[in-house]
Amino acid sequence: EATWESLDSRPNPTWYDESKFGIFIHWGVFSVPAFGSEWFWWYWQGTKNPAYEEFIRETEHESFVYADYAHRFDASLYQPREWADLFAQSGAQYVVLTSKHHEGYCNWDSKEAVPLSWNCKTDWF
């Protein structure tokens, strides 16, 4: 049954409960401007934070919208072997890629992604 109650009733995996240290990767369209935080869209559009508005004025064209970042999110600097080596050296017992962030961009191909129905290029992984 697809309800919050059914999800909340599922136990955590043993490996997760027994691990002391793990890494969650928040990587998405917000990485393109590399400004502020993963809440870039919210600070720019939601709260109208002046620093974010100025950043957009200085770096983007006049009719720019957040979704314009998606075609620039191309993982050109993605180095999975280096990441894996770094995670192993850190002693992390698990690594989780956040597959969808609050602004709706999916790090997988999905026709169900809302609100913008936008997805990454699935050949990266």
VMD Tcl script that builds the backbone (N, CA, C; Angstrom):
set m [mol new atoms 375]
animate dup $m
set s [atomselect $m all]
$s set {name element resname resid chain x y z} {
  {N N GLU 1 A 0.852 -1.186 0.000}
  {CA C GLU 1 A 0.000 0.000 0.000}
  {C C GLU 1 A 0.894 1.244 0.000}
  {N N ALA 2 A 0.624 2.150 -0.881}
  {CA C ALA 2 A 1.445 3.356 -1.023}
  {C C ALA 2 A 0.926 4.483 -0.131}
  {N N THR 3 A 1.254 4.398 1.158}
  {CA C THR 3 A 0.879 5.447 2.104}
  {C C THR 3 A 2.090 5.776 2.964}
  {N N TRP 4 A 2.044 6.934 3.634}
  {CA C TRP 4 A 3.128 7.295 4.553}
  {C C TRP 4 A 3.204 6.280 5.693}
  {N N GLU 5 A 2.063 5.818 6.140}
  {CA C GLU 5 A 2.041 4.842 7.232}
  {C C GLU 5 A 2.759 3.553 6.832}
  {N N SER 6 A 2.521 3.088 5.601}
  {CA C SER 6 A 3.182 1.856 5.168}
  {C C SER 6 A 4.688 2.067 5.039}
  {N N LEU 7 A 5.081 3.232 4.553}
  {CA C LEU 7 A 6.519 3.518 4.465}
  {C C LEU 7 A 7.147 3.603 5.851}
  {N N ASP 8 A 6.465 4.281 6.779}
  {CA C ASP 8 A 6.993 4.433 8.140}
  {C C ASP 8 A 7.068 3.118 8.895}
  {N N SER 9 A 6.300 2.124 8.489}
  {CA C SER 9 A 6.300 0.843 9.197}
  {C C SER 9 A 7.449 -0.063 8.771}
  {N N ARG 10 A 8.125 0.290 7.695}
  {CA C ARG 10 A 9.237 -0.544 7.219}
  {C C ARG 10 A 10.478 -0.301 8.075}
  {N N PRO 11 A 11.133 -1.357 8.524}
  {CA C PRO 11 A 12.355 -1.167 9.324}
  {C C PRO 11 A 13.528 -0.728 8.439}
  {N N ASN 12 A 14.479 -0.058 9.074}
  {CA C ASN 12 A 15.714 0.265 8.369}
  {C C ASN 12 A 16.487 -1.023 8.109}
  {N N PRO 13 A 17.278 -1.066 7.037}
  {CA C PRO 13 A 18.132 -2.240 6.818}
  {C C PRO 13 A 19.161 -2.362 7.949}
  {N N THR 14 A 19.517 -3.572 8.284}
  {CA C THR 14 A 20.479 -3.818 9.361}
  {C C THR 14 A 21.791 -3.087 9.104}
  {N N TRP 15 A 22.288 -3.142 7.866}
  {CA C TRP 15 A 23.564 -2.491 7.556}
  {C C TRP 15 A 23.512 -0.999 7.859}
  {N N TYR 16 A 22.338 -0.381 7.685}
  {CA C TYR 16 A 22.208 1.054 7.949}
  {C C TYR 16 A 22.208 1.324 9.448}
  {N N ASP 17 A 21.438 0.552 10.194}
  {CA C ASP 17 A 21.366 0.751 11.644}
  {C C ASP 17 A 22.695 0.471 12.333}
  {N N GLU 18 A 23.483 -0.465 11.790}
  {CA C GLU 18 A 24.735 -0.843 12.440}
  {C C GLU 18 A 25.932 -0.006 11.994}
  {N N SER 19 A 25.761 0.787 10.972}
  {CA C SER 19 A 26.870 1.606 10.468}
  {C C SER 19 A 27.095 2.830 11.348}
  {N N LYS 20 A 28.359 3.201 11.502}
  {CA C LYS 20 A 28.713 4.372 12.301}
  {C C LYS 20 A 28.870 5.619 11.442}
  {N N PHE 21 A 29.200 5.432 10.157}
  {CA C PHE 21 A 29.502 6.582 9.310}
  {C C PHE 21 A 29.128 6.278 7.863}
  {N N GLY 22 A 28.396 7.161 7.275}
  {CA C GLY 22 A 28.027 7.027 5.873}
  {C C GLY 22 A 27.968 8.394 5.209}
  {N N ILE 23 A 27.848 8.386 3.916}
  {CA C ILE 23 A 27.860 9.629 3.140}
  {C C ILE 23 A 26.610 9.688 2.278}
  {N N PHE 24 A 25.917 10.820 2.341}
  {CA C PHE 24 A 24.809 11.106 1.439}
  {C C PHE 24 A 25.277 12.191 0.482}
  {N N ILE 25 A 25.137 11.945 -0.806}
  {CA C ILE 25 A 25.569 12.904 -1.827}
  {C C ILE 25 A 24.355 13.663 -2.333}
  {N N HIS 26 A 24.384 14.959 -2.173}
  {CA C HIS 26 A 23.353 15.825 -2.742}
  {C C HIS 26 A 23.972 16.469 -3.976}
  {N N TRP 27 A 23.575 15.963 -5.131}
  {CA C TRP 27 A 24.174 16.409 -6.386}
  {C C TRP 27 A 23.062 16.580 -7.390}
  {N N GLY 28 A 22.914 17.767 -7.916}
  {CA C GLY 28 A 21.842 18.022 -8.860}
  {C C GLY 28 A 22.048 19.325 -9.598}
  {N N VAL 29 A 20.985 19.827 -10.168}
  {CA C VAL 29 A 21.040 21.050 -10.974}
  {C C VAL 29 A 21.621 22.217 -10.183}
  {N N PHE 30 A 21.359 22.265 -8.890}
  {CA C PHE 30 A 21.889 23.328 -8.035}
  {C C PHE 30 A 23.416 23.341 -8.015}
  {N N SER 31 A 24.049 22.269 -8.482}
  {CA C SER 31 A 25.506 22.212 -8.554}
  {C C SER 31 A 26.060 23.067 -9.690}
  {N N VAL 32 A 25.234 23.368 -10.679}
  {CA C VAL 32 A 25.699 24.140 -11.829}
  {C C VAL 32 A 26.128 25.551 -11.411}
  {N N PRO 33 A 25.291 26.310 -10.709}
  {CA C PRO 33 A 25.763 27.639 -10.318}
  {C C PRO 33 A 26.848 27.575 -9.241}
  {N N ALA 34 A 26.868 26.477 -8.472}
  {CA C ALA 34 A 27.850 26.313 -7.397}
  {C C ALA 34 A 27.905 27.556 -6.516}
  {N N PHE 35 A 26.727 28.018 -6.143}
  {CA C PHE 35 A 26.591 29.230 -5.335}
  {C C PHE 35 A 25.638 28.947 -4.186}
  {N N GLY 36 A 26.031 29.291 -3.002}
  {CA C GLY 36 A 25.136 29.153 -1.856}
  {C C GLY 36 A 25.001 27.723 -1.387}
  {N N SER 37 A 23.890 27.095 -1.716}
  {CA C SER 37 A 23.629 25.750 -1.226}
  {C C SER 37 A 22.719 25.001 -2.192}
  {N N GLU 38 A 22.379 23.763 -1.799}
  {CA C GLU 38 A 21.467 22.971 -2.616}
  {C C GLU 38 A 20.054 23.549 -2.619}
  {N N TRP 39 A 19.825 24.522 -1.784}
  {CA C TRP 39 A 18.539 25.222 -1.750}
  {C C TRP 39 A 18.560 26.457 -2.643}
  {N N PHE 40 A 19.415 26.474 -3.648}
  {CA C PHE 40 A 19.582 27.623 -4.538}
  {C C PHE 40 A 18.245 28.150 -5.052}
  {N N TRP 41 A 17.424 27.252 -5.622}
  {CA C TRP 41 A 16.158 27.691 -6.201}
  {C C TRP 41 A 15.290 28.396 -5.161}
  {N N TRP 42 A 15.188 27.822 -3.966}
  {CA C TRP 42 A 14.340 28.395 -2.922}
  {C C TRP 42 A 14.849 29.774 -2.497}
  {N N TYR 43 A 16.147 29.907 -2.289}
  {CA C TYR 43 A 16.677 31.214 -1.874}
  {C C TYR 43 A 16.524 32.259 -2.964}
  {N N TRP 44 A 16.632 31.823 -4.212}
  {CA C TRP 44 A 16.486 32.765 -5.325}
  {C C TRP 44 A 15.025 33.121 -5.562}
  {N N GLN 45 A 14.157 32.102 -5.746}
  {CA C GLN 45 A 12.763 32.338 -6.115}
  {C C GLN 45 A 11.797 32.374 -4.927}
  {N N GLY 46 A 12.061 31.556 -3.927}
  {CA C GLY 46 A 11.135 31.460 -2.793}
  {C C GLY 46 A 11.235 32.625 -1.832}
  {N N THR 47 A 12.464 32.929 -1.406}
  {CA C THR 47 A 12.636 34.007 -0.420}
  {C C THR 47 A 13.124 35.301 -1.051}
  {N N LYS 48 A 13.470 35.245 -2.336}
  {CA C LYS 48 A 13.984 36.425 -3.056}
  {C C LYS 48 A 15.212 37.003 -2.345}
  {N N ASN 49 A 16.097 36.111 -1.919}
  {CA C ASN 49 A 17.320 36.516 -1.231}
  {C C ASN 49 A 18.132 37.426 -2.155}
  {N N PRO 50 A 18.476 38.630 -1.712}
  {CA C PRO 50 A 19.185 39.584 -2.570}
  {C C PRO 50 A 20.515 39.067 -3.122}
  {N N ALA 51 A 21.245 38.285 -2.347}
  {CA C ALA 51 A 22.528 37.762 -2.828}
  {C C ALA 51 A 22.323 36.826 -4.015}
  {N N TYR 52 A 21.277 36.017 -3.960}
  {CA C TYR 52 A 20.973 35.079 -5.052}
  {C C TYR 52 A 20.455 35.836 -6.273}
  {N N GLU 53 A 19.616 36.835 -6.033}
  {CA C GLU 53 A 19.112 37.636 -7.149}
  {C C GLU 53 A 20.254 38.364 -7.854}
  {N N GLU 54 A 21.192 38.888 -7.080}
  {CA C GLU 54 A 22.347 39.565 -7.674}
  {C C GLU 54 A 23.212 38.580 -8.456}
  {N N PHE 55 A 23.408 37.392 -7.906}
  {CA C PHE 55 A 24.183 36.371 -8.607}
  {C C PHE 55 A 23.576 36.088 -9.979}
  {N N ILE 56 A 22.265 35.909 -10.035}
  {CA C ILE 56 A 21.592 35.642 -11.309}
  {C C ILE 56 A 21.742 36.834 -12.257}
  {N N ARG 57 A 21.541 38.034 -11.760}
  {CA C ARG 57 A 21.696 39.223 -12.617}
  {C C ARG 57 A 23.092 39.309 -13.222}
  {N N GLU 58 A 24.104 38.935 -12.436}
  {CA C GLU 58 A 25.493 39.054 -12.887}
  {C C GLU 58 A 25.953 37.902 -13.773}
  {N N THR 59 A 25.286 36.746 -13.691}
  {CA C THR 59 A 25.805 35.566 -14.391}
  {C C THR 59 A 24.903 35.004 -15.487}
  {N N GLU 60 A 23.645 35.421 -15.546}
  {CA C GLU 60 A 22.712 34.808 -16.482}
  {C C GLU 60 A 22.034 35.855 -17.362}
  {N N HIS 61 A 21.378 35.394 -18.424}
  {CA C HIS 61 A 20.670 36.290 -19.331}
  {C C HIS 61 A 19.360 36.758 -18.699}
  {N N GLU 62 A 18.774 37.785 -19.269}
  {CA C GLU 62 A 17.607 38.442 -18.676}
  {C C GLU 62 A 16.392 37.533 -18.492}
  {N N SER 63 A 16.151 36.638 -19.423}
  {CA C SER 63 A 14.970 35.774 -19.335}
  {C C SER 63 A 15.281 34.412 -18.701}
  {N N PHE 64 A 16.384 34.308 -17.988}
  {CA C PHE 64 A 16.826 33.062 -17.373}
  {C C PHE 64 A 15.789 32.520 -16.392}
  {N N VAL 65 A 15.594 31.195 -16.442}
  {CA C VAL 65 A 14.792 30.477 -15.442}
  {C C VAL 65 A 15.642 29.321 -14.914}
  {N N TYR 66 A 15.326 28.885 -13.722}
  {CA C TYR 66 A 16.120 27.843 -13.061}
  {C C TYR 66 A 16.286 26.596 -13.927}
  {N N ALA 67 A 15.246 26.205 -14.641}
  {CA C ALA 67 A 15.305 25.009 -15.488}
  {C C ALA 67 A 16.379 25.117 -16.570}
  {N N ASP 68 A 16.829 26.342 -16.874}
  {CA C ASP 68 A 17.901 26.516 -17.858}
  {C C ASP 68 A 19.206 25.872 -17.395}
  {N N TYR 69 A 19.366 25.673 -16.098}
  {CA C TYR 69 A 20.575 25.019 -15.597}
  {C C TYR 69 A 20.639 23.545 -16.004}
  {N N ALA 70 A 19.506 22.928 -16.243}
  {CA C ALA 70 A 19.471 21.477 -16.479}
  {C C ALA 70 A 20.353 21.052 -17.650}
  {N N HIS 71 A 20.334 21.794 -18.749}
  {CA C HIS 71 A 21.151 21.369 -19.900}
  {C C HIS 71 A 22.648 21.564 -19.643}
  {N N ARG 72 A 22.991 22.330 -18.610}
  {CA C ARG 72 A 24.405 22.506 -18.243}
  {C C ARG 72 A 24.851 21.509 -17.173}
  {N N PHE 73 A 23.919 20.776 -16.615}
  {CA C PHE 73 A 24.254 19.749 -15.622}
  {C C PHE 73 A 24.650 18.491 -16.380}
  {N N ASP 74 A 25.904 18.451 -16.817}
  {CA C ASP 74 A 26.342 17.404 -17.731}
  {C C ASP 74 A 27.363 16.439 -17.130}
  {N N ALA 75 A 27.673 16.600 -15.872}
  {CA C ALA 75 A 28.599 15.704 -15.166}
  {C C ALA 75 A 29.967 15.632 -15.828}
  {N N SER 76 A 30.375 16.714 -16.480}
  {CA C SER 76 A 31.658 16.707 -17.195}
  {C C SER 76 A 32.857 16.533 -16.263}
  {N N LEU 77 A 32.704 16.884 -14.999}
  {CA C LEU 77 A 33.805 16.729 -14.043}
  {C C LEU 77 A 33.607 15.528 -13.115}
  {N N TYR 78 A 32.626 14.697 -13.419}
  {CA C TYR 78 A 32.326 13.529 -12.598}
  {C C TYR 78 A 33.455 12.519 -12.697}
  {N N GLN 79 A 34.031 12.170 -11.567}
  {CA C GLN 79 A 35.135 11.219 -11.500}
  {C C GLN 79 A 34.768 10.093 -10.524}
  {N N PRO 80 A 33.980 9.124 -10.955}
  {CA C PRO 80 A 33.465 8.115 -10.018}
  {C C PRO 80 A 34.550 7.306 -9.311}
  {N N ARG 81 A 35.636 6.989 -9.987}
  {CA C ARG 81 A 36.702 6.210 -9.321}
  {C C ARG 81 A 37.360 7.033 -8.213}
  {N N GLU 82 A 37.592 8.323 -8.489}
  {CA C GLU 82 A 38.171 9.191 -7.458}
  {C C GLU 82 A 37.216 9.328 -6.275}
  {N N TRP 83 A 35.933 9.471 -6.565}
  {CA C TRP 83 A 34.950 9.562 -5.489}
  {C C TRP 83 A 34.967 8.286 -4.655}
  {N N ALA 84 A 34.940 7.142 -5.320}
  {CA C ALA 84 A 34.913 5.863 -4.609}
  {C C ALA 84 A 36.162 5.694 -3.743}
  {N N ASP 85 A 37.313 6.062 -4.282}
  {CA C ASP 85 A 38.551 5.975 -3.497}
  {C C ASP 85 A 38.487 6.876 -2.269}
  {N N LEU 86 A 38.005 8.087 -2.448}
  {CA C LEU 86 A 37.891 9.028 -1.336}
  {C C LEU 86 A 36.925 8.510 -0.271}
  {N N PHE 87 A 35.793 7.970 -0.705}
  {CA C PHE 87 A 34.822 7.435 0.250}
  {C C PHE 87 A 35.418 6.259 1.023}
  {N N ALA 88 A 36.132 5.388 0.319}
  {CA C ALA 88 A 36.757 4.234 0.984}
  {C C ALA 88 A 37.801 4.705 1.997}
  {N N GLN 89 A 38.609 5.693 1.617}
  {CA C GLN 89 A 39.636 6.221 2.516}
  {C C GLN 89 A 39.018 6.877 3.751}
  {N N SER 90 A 37.825 7.434 3.600}
  {CA C SER 90 A 37.174 8.114 4.717}
  {C C SER 90 A 36.653 7.129 5.763}
  {N N GLY 91 A 36.502 5.868 5.374}
  {CA C GLY 91 A 35.948 4.871 6.279}
  {C C GLY 91 A 34.430 4.773 6.198}
  {N N ALA 92 A 33.828 5.430 5.232}
  {CA C ALA 92 A 32.372 5.366 5.088}
  {C C ALA 92 A 31.927 3.929 4.866}
  {N N GLN 93 A 30.856 3.570 5.533}
  {CA C GLN 93 A 30.334 2.208 5.405}
  {C C GLN 93 A 29.211 2.126 4.376}
  {N N TYR 94 A 28.728 3.258 3.931}
  {CA C TYR 94 A 27.753 3.304 2.843}
  {C C TYR 94 A 27.799 4.685 2.192}
  {N N VAL 95 A 27.350 4.745 0.953}
  {CA C VAL 95 A 27.233 5.990 0.200}
  {C C VAL 95 A 25.883 5.964 -0.499}
  {N N VAL 96 A 25.121 7.039 -0.352}
  {CA C VAL 96 A 23.797 7.129 -0.955}
  {C C VAL 96 A 23.734 8.385 -1.816}
  {N N LEU 97 A 23.400 8.221 -3.082}
  {CA C LEU 97 A 23.170 9.356 -3.970}
  {C C LEU 97 A 21.716 9.778 -3.813}
  {N N THR 98 A 21.501 11.021 -3.424}
  {CA C THR 98 A 20.140 11.538 -3.338}
  {C C THR 98 A 19.592 11.606 -4.755}
  {N N SER 99 A 18.568 10.832 -5.013}
  {CA C SER 99 A 18.110 10.646 -6.388}
  {C C SER 99 A 17.165 11.734 -6.886}
  {N N LYS 100 A 16.535 12.447 -5.978}
  {CA C LYS 100 A 15.645 13.538 -6.371}
  {C C LYS 100 A 15.663 14.572 -5.263}
  {N N HIS 101 A 15.891 15.802 -5.631}
  {CA C HIS 101 A 15.957 16.856 -4.631}
  {C C HIS 101 A 14.664 17.643 -4.613}
  {N N HIS 102 A 14.576 18.582 -3.696}
  {CA C HIS 102 A 13.333 19.313 -3.450}
  {C C HIS 102 A 12.794 20.081 -4.654}
  {N N GLU 103 A 13.664 20.466 -5.592}
  {CA C GLU 103 A 13.173 21.237 -6.736}
  {C C GLU 103 A 12.614 20.337 -7.835}
  {N N GLY 104 A 12.671 19.031 -7.641}
  {CA C GLY 104 A 12.010 18.102 -8.536}
  {C C GLY 104 A 12.877 17.458 -9.595}
  {N N TYR 105 A 14.138 17.858 -9.701}
  {CA C TYR 105 A 15.016 17.285 -10.712}
  {C C TYR 105 A 15.420 15.871 -10.305}
  {N N CYS 106 A 15.214 14.924 -11.197}
  {CA C CYS 106 A 15.526 13.519 -10.911}
  {C C CYS 106 A 16.883 13.133 -11.480}
  {N N ASN 107 A 17.647 12.396 -10.710}
  {CA C ASN 107 A 18.913 11.844 -11.191}
  {C C ASN 107 A 18.698 10.473 -11.810}
  {N N TRP 108 A 17.555 10.290 -12.418}
  {CA C TRP 108 A 17.240 9.097 -13.199}
  {C C TRP 108 A 16.166 9.486 -14.208}
  {N N ASP 109 A 15.997 8.673 -15.206}
  {CA C ASP 109 A 15.014 8.953 -16.246}
  {C C ASP 109 A 13.617 8.616 -15.728}
  {N N SER 110 A 12.743 9.626 -15.644}
  {CA C SER 110 A 11.401 9.403 -15.125}
  {C C SER 110 A 10.385 10.283 -15.839}
  {N N LYS 111 A 9.302 9.674 -16.262}
  {CA C LYS 111 A 8.203 10.437 -16.843}
  {C C LYS 111 A 7.299 11.004 -15.758}
  {N N GLU 112 A 7.526 10.569 -14.514}
  {CA C GLU 112 A 6.665 10.969 -13.404}
  {C C GLU 112 A 7.249 12.111 -12.581}
  {N N ALA 113 A 8.413 12.612 -12.956}
  {CA C ALA 113 A 9.054 13.670 -12.177}
  {C C ALA 113 A 8.186 14.919 -12.193}
  {N N VAL 114 A 7.910 15.419 -11.017}
  {CA C VAL 114 A 7.127 16.650 -10.900}
  {C C VAL 114 A 7.882 17.612 -10.006}
  {N N PRO 115 A 7.726 18.912 -10.129}
  {CA C PRO 115 A 6.737 19.587 -10.955}
  {C C PRO 115 A 7.185 19.853 -12.387}
  {N N LEU 116 A 8.458 19.699 -12.683}
  {CA C LEU 116 A 8.961 20.144 -13.979}
  {C C LEU 116 A 9.155 19.037 -14.996}
  {N N SER 117 A 8.981 17.792 -14.581}
  {CA C SER 117 A 9.215 16.645 -15.469}
  {C C SER 117 A 10.572 16.745 -16.162}
  {N N TRP 118 A 11.594 16.919 -15.386}
  {CA C TRP 118 A 12.938 16.988 -15.937}
  {C C TRP 118 A 13.825 15.953 -15.260}
  {N N ASN 119 A 14.784 15.444 -16.033}
  {CA C ASN 119 A 15.597 14.321 -15.603}
  {C C ASN 119 A 17.030 14.482 -16.099}
  {N N CYS 120 A 17.919 13.718 -15.465}
  {CA C CYS 120 A 19.311 13.750 -15.883}
  {C C CYS 120 A 19.535 12.877 -17.109}
  {N N LYS 121 A 20.761 12.938 -17.597}
  {CA C LYS 121 A 21.191 12.050 -18.682}
  {C C LYS 121 A 21.619 10.745 -18.032}
  {N N THR 122 A 20.879 9.690 -18.252}
  {CA C THR 122 A 21.084 8.454 -17.513}
  {C C THR 122 A 22.362 7.706 -17.879}
  {N N ASP 123 A 23.064 8.129 -18.910}
  {CA C ASP 123 A 24.292 7.430 -19.277}
  {C C ASP 123 A 25.487 7.832 -18.423}
  {N N TRP 124 A 25.299 8.703 -17.451}
  {CA C TRP 124 A 26.413 9.091 -16.577}
  {C C TRP 124 A 26.827 7.971 -15.655}
  {N N PHE 125 A 25.854 7.164 -15.207}
  {CA C PHE 125 A 26.113 6.243 -14.101}
  {C C PHE 125 A 26.411 4.849 -14.569}
}
mol reanalyze $m
mol bondsrecalc $m
mol representation Tube
mol addrep $m
